[in-house]
Amino acid sequence: MGRFPEKVDSKFRFVLLAARRAEQLIRGAQERMPRESPKFARHAMSEMQRDLVEWDFGEAPESSAAASGEDGGSQPGDDAFGPRGTVH
C-alpha cells in the first residue's frame, strides 16, 4: 500500500480515512493535488499518503449511557464530515 503519515496509527485507520476522503471527493470537495488516477479512492489515498488532508480523532466518547442513546447522546452515523478537505 505504500507509506502513510506518522499521525495515522494503523492501516485500518488509513483505509477508513481514505474512504471518507473519497466520499468527500465524490461529493465535490476540492482536490489537494493534481489527479494521478481517475479513481476517487486511489486519489484519496495519494492525498493521505502525502499528508495533504487534515484529520483528527474527533471528540472523546461519552459515558456508556450517552453512547447507547439513553440520554439523547449521538447515534451511530451522526458524525458529520467537517469542512471540505478535512476528514473527521
C-alpha positions as CSV (number, residue, x, y, z in Angstrom):
1,M,0.0,0.0,0.0
2,G,2.9,2.3,0.5
3,R,3.6,4.6,3.4
4,F,1.1,6.5,5.4
5,P,1.6,9.6,7.6
6,E,3.1,9.3,11.1
7,K,-0.2,10.6,12.6
8,V,-2.1,7.6,11.2
9,D,-1.6,4.8,13.7
10,S,-2.7,1.8,11.6
11,K,-3.5,0.6,8.2
12,F,-7.1,0.2,9.3
13,R,-7.4,3.9,10.2
14,F,-5.7,4.8,6.9
15,V,-8.3,2.9,4.9
16,L,-11.2,4.4,6.9
17,L,-9.8,7.9,6.4
18,A,-9.1,7.4,2.7
19,A,-12.7,6.1,2.3
20,R,-14.2,9.2,3.9
21,R,-11.9,11.4,1.9
22,A,-13.0,9.6,-1.3
23,E,-16.6,10.2,-0.4
24,Q,-15.8,13.9,0.1
25,L,-14.2,14.0,-3.4
26,I,-17.2,12.2,-4.9
27,R,-19.5,14.9,-3.4
28,G,-17.4,17.7,-4.9
29,A,-14.6,18.5,-2.4
30,Q,-11.6,20.5,-3.6
31,E,-8.7,18.2,-4.6
32,R,-5.4,18.9,-2.9
33,M,-3.2,17.7,-5.7
34,P,-3.3,17.1,-9.4
35,R,-5.2,13.9,-10.2
36,E,-3.0,10.9,-10.9
37,S,-5.8,8.3,-11.1
38,P,-9.4,8.6,-12.3
39,K,-10.5,6.6,-9.3
40,F,-11.6,8.6,-6.3
41,A,-10.3,6.0,-3.7
42,R,-6.8,6.0,-5.2
43,H,-6.7,9.8,-5.4
44,A,-7.8,10.0,-1.7
45,M,-5.1,7.5,-0.7
46,S,-2.5,9.6,-2.5
47,E,-3.6,12.7,-0.7
48,M,-3.5,10.9,2.6
49,Q,0.0,9.5,1.9
50,R,1.3,13.0,1.1
51,D,-0.3,14.3,4.3
52,L,-2.4,16.8,2.4
53,V,-5.6,16.2,4.3
54,E,-6.1,17.3,7.9
55,W,-8.0,15.0,10.2
56,D,-8.4,14.3,13.9
57,F,-9.8,11.6,16.2
58,G,-12.9,13.7,17.0
59,E,-14.4,14.1,20.4
60,A,-13.8,11.6,23.1
61,P,-16.6,9.1,23.6
62,E,-19.2,10.0,26.3
63,S,-20.3,7.6,29.0
64,S,-21.9,4.3,28.1
65,A,-25.4,5.7,28.8
66,A,-24.9,8.5,26.3
67,A,-23.4,6.2,23.7
68,S,-26.4,3.9,23.9
69,G,-28.7,6.9,23.3
70,E,-30.4,6.8,26.7
71,D,-30.0,10.5,27.4
72,G,-30.2,11.9,23.9
73,G,-26.5,11.2,23.0
74,S,-25.3,10.9,19.5
75,Q,-26.4,7.9,17.5
76,P,-24.1,5.8,15.2
77,G,-23.7,7.6,11.9
78,D,-24.3,11.0,13.4
79,D,-20.7,12.1,13.0
80,A,-20.8,14.6,10.1
81,F,-17.9,15.4,7.8
82,G,-16.0,18.5,8.7
83,P,-15.2,21.4,6.4
84,R,-14.3,20.3,2.9
85,G,-10.8,18.8,2.8
86,T,-10.9,17.9,6.5
87,V,-11.7,14.3,7.5
88,H,-13.2,13.8,11.0
